[in-house]
Amino acid sequence: MKKIFSLALLNFKEAARDKFFFGVIFFFFFYLGFCAFLGKLSVGYSLKVLQDAGIIGIELTAVVLVTFSFIFGFFREKESRIIQVYLSNFTPLEVVTGKILGYAALSFFYLVFAGAAFCLISTFYGKFLPLILAALYPIFLKMLIIVCIASLFSTLFSSSTVALLAALFVYLSSEALPSALAITNAYGGMLQKKLLRAIYFILPNADKFEINNKIFYSGLPTAGYFIWITLYSLVYIFIVWLINLFVFQKKEY
């Protein structure tokens, strides 16, 4: 465990010092400023515009951060043969788990930072909603899944571009699939329904983590909801981690 945490800390430090990390932070502040500007143009709806757009912005920038940072960082280590150095001192299980935990810590750090900035701006508009912080937890669970998927595709493909596109495709597909499934259930044929249900079963179920509307308009979900999404995430992460470890052990570096 000590070796895993040392690798996790090393990966976290490298990713947090990277220029891309600071670029994402700069873009997030620019995005919040733009949302605040749109809110001022929407008289009477400024806070609502900021709240709706702010949570979406936090998630999207976090996805971009973890996918780009992980995949390009992995391939830099691969090209510079740093992974060979890792494997001479650590087992494949320690390398894979350490990298995932390092970028999980990066996700947590970024979400805390972005959430604090979002809360400060909301307070400036005269209404700080503590429930906003609860919306960050499902996003964090999403990021853990995305980190594992990015790790799997980085190991599986020999091209960083293909790995990046595959990871982003999985994320976008998981976000769009619930709506597509609802439309297909209403108007599609039997074959289409079965196909989409099979895909829905395989991909991360993004709709399980959607609580923005509940928080802003209905209040905090029950504790059972948070327990359920946590268990779902842990099971999904474990399965992807096992596949990732198996593929990593079969590869030659």
C-alpha positions as CSV (number, residue, x, y, z in Angstrom):
1,M,0.0,0.0,0.0
2,K,2.9,2.4,0.7
3,K,4.2,2.0,-2.8
4,I,0.7,2.6,-4.3
5,F,0.3,5.8,-2.3
6,S,3.8,7.0,-3.2
7,L,3.0,6.5,-6.9
8,A,-0.4,8.3,-6.4
9,L,1.3,11.2,-4.7
10,L,3.9,11.4,-7.5
11,N,1.2,11.4,-10.2
12,F,-0.8,14.0,-8.4
13,K,2.1,16.3,-8.0
14,E,3.1,16.0,-11.7
15,A,-0.5,16.6,-12.9
16,A,-1.0,19.6,-10.5
17,R,2.2,21.2,-11.7
18,D,1.4,20.8,-15.4
19,K,0.5,24.0,-17.4
20,F,-2.7,22.3,-18.6
21,F,-4.0,22.2,-15.0
22,F,-3.6,26.0,-14.7
23,G,-5.1,26.4,-18.1
24,V,-8.3,24.6,-17.1
25,I,-8.5,26.8,-14.0
26,F,-8.1,29.9,-16.0
27,F,-10.8,28.7,-18.5
28,F,-13.2,27.9,-15.6
29,F,-12.9,31.4,-14.2
30,F,-13.5,32.8,-17.7
31,Y,-16.5,30.6,-18.0
32,L,-17.9,31.7,-14.7
33,G,-17.4,35.3,-15.6
34,F,-19.3,34.7,-18.9
35,C,-22.1,33.0,-17.0
36,A,-22.3,35.9,-14.6
37,F,-22.5,38.3,-17.6
38,L,-25.3,36.3,-19.1
39,G,-27.1,36.4,-15.8
40,K,-27.0,40.1,-15.7
41,L,-28.6,40.2,-19.1
42,S,-31.4,37.9,-17.9
43,V,-33.1,40.3,-15.5
44,G,-34.6,38.3,-12.6
45,Y,-32.9,35.1,-13.5
46,S,-29.3,35.9,-12.9
47,L,-28.8,33.5,-10.0
48,K,-30.7,30.7,-11.8
49,V,-28.5,31.1,-14.9
50,L,-25.4,31.1,-12.8
51,Q,-26.4,28.0,-10.8
52,D,-27.5,25.9,-13.8
53,A,-24.5,26.8,-15.9
54,G,-22.0,26.7,-13.0
55,I,-22.5,23.1,-12.1
56,I,-22.3,22.1,-15.8
57,G,-19.1,24.1,-16.2
58,I,-17.5,22.4,-13.2
59,E,-18.3,18.9,-14.5
60,L,-17.2,19.6,-18.1
61,T,-13.9,21.3,-17.1
62,A,-13.2,18.4,-14.7
63,V,-13.8,15.9,-17.5
64,V,-11.4,17.7,-19.8
65,L,-8.8,18.0,-17.0
66,V,-8.7,14.3,-16.0
67,T,-9.0,12.8,-19.5
68,F,-6.4,15.1,-21.2
69,S,-4.0,15.0,-18.2
70,F,-4.2,11.3,-17.7
71,I,-4.0,10.2,-21.3
72,F,-1.3,12.6,-22.4
73,G,0.6,12.1,-19.2
74,F,0.5,8.3,-19.6
75,F,1.8,8.5,-23.2
76,R,4.6,10.9,-22.2
77,E,5.7,8.4,-19.6
78,K,5.5,5.6,-22.2
79,E,7.5,7.5,-24.8
80,S,10.2,8.5,-22.3
81,R,10.3,4.9,-20.9
82,I,9.4,6.1,-17.4
83,I,6.9,3.3,-17.2
84,Q,9.7,0.8,-17.6
85,V,11.4,2.4,-14.6
86,Y,8.1,2.1,-12.7
87,L,7.8,-1.6,-13.6
88,S,11.3,-2.3,-12.5
89,N,10.4,-1.1,-9.0
90,F,6.7,-1.7,-8.8
91,T,4.2,-4.4,-9.8
92,P,1.7,-3.7,-12.5
93,L,-1.1,-3.6,-9.9
94,E,0.8,-0.9,-8.0
95,V,1.4,1.1,-11.2
96,V,-2.2,1.0,-12.4
97,T,-3.7,1.6,-9.0
98,G,-1.3,4.4,-8.1
99,K,-1.9,6.3,-11.3
100,I,-5.7,6.0,-10.8
101,L,-5.5,7.2,-7.2
102,G,-3.3,10.1,-8.2
103,Y,-5.7,11.4,-10.7
104,A,-8.6,10.7,-8.4
105,A,-6.9,13.0,-5.9
106,L,-6.4,15.6,-8.7
107,S,-10.1,15.4,-9.5
108,F,-11.0,15.9,-5.8
109,F,-8.6,18.9,-5.5
110,Y,-10.0,20.5,-8.6
111,L,-13.7,20.0,-7.6
112,V,-13.0,21.5,-4.2
113,F,-11.3,24.5,-5.7
114,A,-14.0,25.0,-8.4
115,G,-16.8,24.5,-5.9
116,A,-15.3,27.1,-3.6
117,A,-15.0,29.6,-6.4
118,F,-18.6,28.9,-7.5
119,C,-19.9,29.3,-4.0
120,L,-18.1,32.7,-3.6
121,I,-19.7,34.0,-6.8
122,S,-23.1,32.7,-5.7
123,T,-22.6,34.5,-2.4
124,F,-21.7,37.7,-4.3
125,Y,-25.0,37.4,-6.0
126,G,-26.7,37.4,-2.6
127,K,-27.7,33.7,-2.3
128,F,-25.3,31.0,-1.2
129,L,-26.8,27.6,-1.4
130,P,-25.1,25.0,0.8
131,L,-26.8,22.3,-1.3
132,I,-24.6,23.2,-4.2
133,L,-21.8,21.4,-2.4
134,A,-23.9,18.2,-2.5
135,A,-23.9,18.3,-6.3
136,L,-20.2,18.0,-6.3
137,Y,-20.2,14.5,-4.8
138,P,-22.0,12.8,-7.8
139,I,-19.6,14.7,-10.1
140,F,-16.6,13.3,-8.1
141,L,-17.9,9.8,-8.5
142,K,-18.3,10.4,-12.3
143,M,-14.7,11.6,-12.4
144,L,-13.5,8.5,-10.7
145,I,-15.2,6.4,-13.4
146,I,-13.8,8.7,-16.1
147,V,-10.3,8.3,-14.7
148,C,-10.6,4.5,-14.8
149,I,-11.9,4.6,-18.3
150,A,-9.1,6.9,-19.4
151,S,-6.6,4.5,-17.8
152,L,-8.1,1.6,-19.6
153,F,-8.0,3.2,-23.0
154,S,-4.5,4.5,-22.5
155,T,-3.4,1.0,-21.8
156,L,-5.5,-0.5,-24.6
157,F,-4.6,1.8,-27.5
158,S,-1.2,2.7,-28.9
159,S,-2.3,6.2,-29.9
160,S,-3.0,9.0,-27.4
161,T,-5.5,10.6,-29.9
162,V,-7.5,7.4,-30.2
163,A,-7.4,6.8,-26.5
164,L,-8.6,10.4,-25.9
165,L,-11.4,10.2,-28.5
166,A,-12.5,6.9,-27.1
167,A,-12.7,8.2,-23.5
168,L,-14.6,11.4,-24.6
169,F,-16.9,9.2,-26.7
170,V,-17.8,7.1,-23.7
171,Y,-18.5,10.1,-21.6
172,L,-20.7,11.9,-24.2
173,S,-22.5,8.6,-25.0
174,S,-23.3,8.0,-21.4
175,E,-24.7,11.5,-21.1
176,A,-26.8,11.2,-24.2
177,L,-28.0,7.6,-23.8
178,P,-30.7,8.1,-21.2
179,S,-32.5,10.6,-23.5
180,A,-32.0,8.3,-26.5
181,L,-33.4,5.4,-24.5
182,A,-36.5,7.4,-23.4
183,I,-37.2,8.3,-27.1
184,T,-36.6,4.7,-28.2
185,N,-38.9,3.3,-25.5
186,A,-41.7,5.6,-26.7
187,Y,-41.3,5.3,-30.5
188,G,-38.6,2.7,-31.3
189,G,-38.9,-0.9,-32.4
190,M,-38.1,-3.9,-30.2
191,L,-34.6,-4.4,-31.7
192,Q,-33.7,-0.8,-31.1
193,K,-34.9,-1.0,-27.5
194,K,-32.9,-4.1,-26.7
195,L,-29.7,-2.7,-28.4
196,L,-29.9,0.6,-26.5
197,R,-30.6,-1.2,-23.2
198,A,-27.6,-3.4,-23.7
199,I,-25.4,-0.3,-24.4
200,Y,-27.0,1.4,-21.4
201,F,-26.0,-1.6,-19.2
202,I,-22.4,-1.5,-20.4
203,L,-21.8,2.3,-20.3
204,P,-21.7,4.4,-17.1
205,N,-25.3,5.4,-16.3
206,A,-25.0,9.2,-16.2
207,D,-28.6,9.7,-15.3
208,K,-28.0,8.1,-11.9
209,F,-25.7,11.0,-11.0
210,E,-28.0,13.8,-12.1
211,I,-29.2,15.7,-9.1
212,N,-28.9,19.3,-10.1
213,N,-32.6,19.9,-10.6
214,K,-33.5,18.0,-7.4
215,I,-31.1,20.2,-5.4
216,F,-32.1,23.5,-6.8
217,Y,-35.9,22.8,-7.0
218,S,-36.7,19.9,-4.7
219,G,-34.1,19.8,-2.0
220,L,-31.4,17.3,-1.0
221,P,-32.0,13.7,-2.0
222,T,-32.2,11.0,0.7
223,A,-29.2,9.3,2.1
224,G,-30.2,6.1,0.3
225,Y,-29.7,7.8,-3.0
226,F,-26.1,8.7,-2.1
227,I,-25.4,5.2,-0.8
228,W,-26.8,3.7,-4.0
229,I,-24.7,5.9,-6.4
230,T,-21.6,5.2,-4.3
231,L,-22.1,1.4,-4.5
232,Y,-22.8,1.6,-8.2
233,S,-19.7,3.7,-8.8
234,L,-17.5,1.3,-6.7
235,V,-18.7,-1.8,-8.5
236,Y,-18.3,-0.1,-12.0
237,I,-14.8,1.2,-11.0
238,F,-13.7,-2.3,-9.7
239,I,-14.8,-4.0,-13.0
240,V,-13.0,-1.4,-15.2
241,W,-9.9,-1.6,-12.9
242,L,-9.8,-5.4,-13.3
243,I,-10.0,-5.2,-17.1
244,N,-7.4,-2.4,-17.1
245,L,-5.0,-4.5,-14.9
246,F,-5.5,-7.5,-17.2
247,V,-4.7,-5.5,-20.3
248,F,-1.8,-3.7,-18.7
249,Q,-0.2,-7.0,-17.7
250,K,-0.5,-8.3,-21.3
251,K,1.2,-5.2,-22.8
252,E,5.0,-4.9,-23.3
253,Y,6.6,-1.6,-22.3
